[in-house]
Amino acid sequence: MGYAVQSPSPVLLTGGALIVALAVGMALPLYAEAMSGSAVRLLALPALLVLAILFLYDRVLLLALVLLFRAAGDLVFESTRVELGGLAIGFGGLVNAFVILIAVLLVAARPERFPRRIAAPWAAFLIAALIGVGIAPNLGEAVRGYLGLLSYFAVFVSAFYFVKGEGDFKVCVKLVLLSSLLPAAYGLVELGLHGAAGGLHAFRLKSTFAHPNIFAFYLTLVLLVALYALKSPAVVLTPLRRTLLTAYVPLLLGLLLLTQTRSAWVACFAIFALYALLFERRYLIYLMLAPALALLVPGVRERVLELGSGNEIVQYAKLNSFAWRLQIWEYGLRWIRPDHLPLGYGLGAFKHFAPVFFPYSGGVNFGAHNIYVQIVFELGALGLAAFAWLFARLFGMLRRMAVVDRLGAFVAIALVVEYLIISASDNVLAYLAFNWYVWFVLGAACAVALSRTEAGKGTTHMEGDRA
């Protein structure tokens, strides 16, 4: 199998078993008491034991299964969440812990595959976030947010243990594609139920995700990898699978329209326009027709026309979403004192202080809806510099992939561009499932680029030896 790794040593296996047994043994009584009274919550207990067994048997297989089903997990995970000691925990949190632990043990088993070059800016950003935890106004929420960031890094690093060669990138692509089947099917069910109940007026499709925006961003990612699967010579599809995938793409585009997420529309259009310019210019004709066809959908037309009204600074209810975002960004940035510019106010501080600095909050703890504003507010200039360093290093590494796989490099770089576009208008760092798939694909692409670099170095050494 494409993602198999060498068997762990007996010492690591025994240590992992002891860690899992200890953690499960300590958590089981508290968790059983908290989850009582709910069938879904009680089913989480045997599921946890299955995860523990898989963890001991094959950690990479476990991570693959988690990624396969995580896109459909929010509905189940939300129903298992309970409050313990003022902190919300649930089965999703335990899955996150497994993912982080998997990454730690994979690195311990094969430290030579750890991507030190790209890990350096990641470490800088995580250190800035850790400082933010120390000065955060709400420690519990800050810790929860930090563990989310740590899990993104864990998924990114784990991808290097999936990809052992240039051809393994397609395995990761197929895994992401397969993960979309359940959300797409559930989205169709949701669409049918809502349409039968009251029509599609003001309807926003969210499928298995907590919010339509998250579903929209995830669909944009899936469309990107579907493009790769259809166009890359590295992915061999049978005629039946090619036909099914070709028919699947218009379905995904339709679901994306029904999320009514404008930033995802812009990102998707920009990416496919760039693909058309670089690879197949005949697609530009289809892209010219796409906006006109999309405006035939009532919900899409309303979302576009909404931007032309509600731009006056009045109550939130009379502001359109873009004008409202401009206001909260302006008030948030103006509220930052000069002495807080280096380190910010702490992780999670924007939502915490939103009712204080934003006069149109109505007492609601709104997020920044802009990652750059959020990072400046919470982690200061240090955090923003680390974030910029991370993406600059990503761009530099992904460019090397073009030597091996030009289309794969385009997909990975386009994914980074998409991420940066939607980060300007949404709380992207809080969308855990979406971030896992993003960083998994980017990690796999960086692994291909790194393997090519190492192969080139090996060739150079061999030529030097011959000389």
Secondary structure, DSSP 8 states (H G I E B T S, - for coil): -TT------HHHHHHHHHHHHHHHHHHHHHHHHHHTT-HHHHHHHHHHHHHHHHHHH-HHHHHHHHHHHHTT-HHHHHHT-EEETTEEE-HHHHHHHHHHHHHHHHHHH-GGGS-HHHHHHHHHHHHHHHHHHHT-SSHHHHHHHHHHHHHHHHHHHHHHHH-SSGGGHHHHHHHHHHHTHHHHHHHHHHHHHHHHHH-STT----TTSSSHHHHHHHHHHHHHHHHHHHH-TTS---HHHHHHHHHHHHHHHHHHHHHT-HHHHHHHHHHHHHHHHHT-TTHHHHHHHHHHHHTTSHHHHHHHHGGGS--SSS-GGGS-HHHHHHHHHHHHHHH--GGGTTT-S-TTHHHHHHHHH-TTSTT-----S-HHHHHHHHHHHHHHHHHHHHHHHHHHHHHHHTTT-HHHHHHHHHHHHHHHHHTTTS-GGG-HHHHHHHHHHHHHHHHHHHHHHHHHHHHHHHHHHH-
